[in-house]
Amino acid sequence: MLVANLPPDFRNPLAEAMMPTLSKRIKEEWLDTAVPASLEDMMAYQKSLAQVQEFAKRLDSIKWPGTNGFYDWVTSAPKIWLSKRRETTLDWTRNQLSLGT
């Protein structure tokens, strides 16, 4: 792997420049969309959590900085799921009220 062979004085500034943008895009475009709104999709969500944790561990193993956001996302999974569930329930309720049922 190329990154593992880069000298730290080159790798660290590169990672520090890339990781805020990269982490944000991964979170917004993949991780946040992987959060299920129901219990039926919980197995896939748990697999996603394991994949994110393994990804962060892999980055740590090559000494790539900026993995805290991924670990935080995994640690906050119950809170994230509950927020998504509340949002979905509120949307459903609003929809039902707008239909007059």
N, C-alpha and C positions, 0 to 999 in steps of 0.2 A: 504494500500500500504506500502510495506516494507520501501521504501526510506523515506516516510514521518515520519516514526517512528525512524529513525536512529538519533543519537545525532549529532548536527552540527560539533563537533570536529572530528567525523569520516566521516560524509557525505561530507563535503567540500573538504578534501584532496582526497577522492575517486573521486569526481566529477572533480576536477582539473586534476587528472591523466587520467581520462577516456575521458572527453569531447573533447579535441583536436583531438584525434584519431576517436572517435565516430562521431563527427560533420563532419570531413573530409570524412569519409566513407558514411555517409548519404548524404552529398552533392554530392559526385562523383558518387555514385551508384544509387541514387534515384532522388534527386532533379535536377541535371543537365540533366538527361535523360528524365525528365518530361517536359522540355522546348520544346514546339512545334516549328516546322519550318514554319508553315503556320497559317493563321487566322482560318482555319476550326477547329483546335483543341484548340482554345482559351478558350472555356468553361471548358474543363478538366484542363487546366493550371490554370485558376482562382480558381477552386476547390482545386487544389494542393496548391496554395498560401494560401488559407483560412485554409487548414489542417496544413500547416507548422506554420502559425501564432497561431493557437489553440494549437499545440504541444508546441511551445515556451511559451505560456501563462501558459500551464499546468505545465511545468518545473518551471516557475517562481512561481507558486502558492505553489509548494512544496519546494521553496527556493533552487532549484538546479542551481548552477552557470553554466555559459557557454552558455547562450541562445542568445547572441548577434549575432553570426554567422547566426542563423536562421532568426532573425529579419532583418539583413542586406540583406539576400537573398530575402526576401519578398519585402523589400524597393527597391532593385535593379532590380526587376522583369522586368520593361520596358527595361532597358539597357541590361539585360541578353537576353531577347527575341530578341531585335534588333541585337545583336551580333550573335545569332544563325541564324537569318534570313539572315544576310549578308553572313555568312559562307556557308549556304545552297545555296544561290544565286551564290556565287563565284564558288562553287563546280559544280553547274549545268552549268555555263558558261564555265568553264574549260573543262568539259566533252563534251559539244557541240563543242568547238574549237578542241578538240582532235579527234572528229569524222569527222571534216572537214565541219560542217554545219554552 
